[in-house]
């Protein structure tokens, strides 16, 4: 077998190994979601959740009744969310509840794995996500819908959460999907917007935008990073009504950019769960405890805001990324740079590679331009000099 064939085979094998590792990570994440839900089912099989409201409303809709009957308990979900529960009417509620939670978790896991990276799957171990699973919440599904284009229509299920996610990651496909879903819901029940509005609880003091809560103004510096999706996410979330329960923090799992930042998010989310009276003690759709908001602000919102603000601006980030893409770029501490002025060409820059004493000279109108050209040229020279000579090279020299 030739050297070229061996190289191609080795490269293909290495790529297949990497793909297998990534698929293994996804498989473990899906198994983790299933295992957590089975444990919750075994521990408290009859635990009520928000999905029960959707299931009951879907049952009335399928039976030809109004899913928002007058005088019934309030249903905070629009009709698209009720339609989401219709396929589950074929199975009993006791089975539909965990199946729904597992499917939501799998969509959340796949979206993080596919569009954020394997490190993002650590969010499955966060108190925010597990609280959402326990409560039968659709917040993780909204995160998945904002990442996966094919699921964009599901953003119509929970408008307050999906609005901030769409602002962070605007998509015309998402708008189209939501519009079609809303049209379908109106064809099924034209009066549902009014019926839903009348069924909402009269007291909405629990649904207060974070910016109007104590010290909520501290989130406003996120406006300094409006060019980044993370900055837009925090700022939009600050102005949208929400409770203080930990499942509202699931969307902030999109902010960490590496394992270390994700660990900060995980720790903060569990502190928020502790403030909400524990993973298995909350009331599901209640607004949270009085201590919930200050703890969520200090443990999650502000650390995530700090991570966003400490990152370079988009212009500086693009420059850094462009520098990283320069081939064979030499380390700055290995270079000696001499600059002389020239009336004809602006400046003349001589760059010397100290370990090899190789050097090159370039001219330009500005020092930055001339220095960049000289460094790139010198990097190519050093790379060529350090490359092992092939048999063809030795024959050519001889």
Secondary structure, 3 states (H helix, E strand, C coil): CCHHHHHHHHHHHHHHHHHHHHHHHHHHHHHHHHHHHHHHHHHCCCCCCHHHHHHHHHHHHHCCCCCCCCCCCCCCCCHHHHHHHHHHHHCCHHHHHHHHHHHHHHHHHHHHHHHCCHHHHHHHHCHHHHHHHHHCCCHHHHHHHHHCHHHHHHHHCCHHHHHHHHHHCCCHHHHHHHHHHHHHHHHHCCCHHHHHHHHCCCCCCCCEEHHHCCCHHHHHHHHHHCCCHHHHHHHHHHHCEECCCHHHHHHHHHCCCCHHHHHHHHHHHHHHHHHCCCCCCCCCCCCCCCCHHHHHHHHHHHHHHHHHHHCCCHHHHHHHHHHHCCCCCCCHHHEEEEEEEECCCEEEEEEEECCCCEEEEEEECCHHHHHHHHHHHHHHHHHHHHCCCCHHHHHHHC
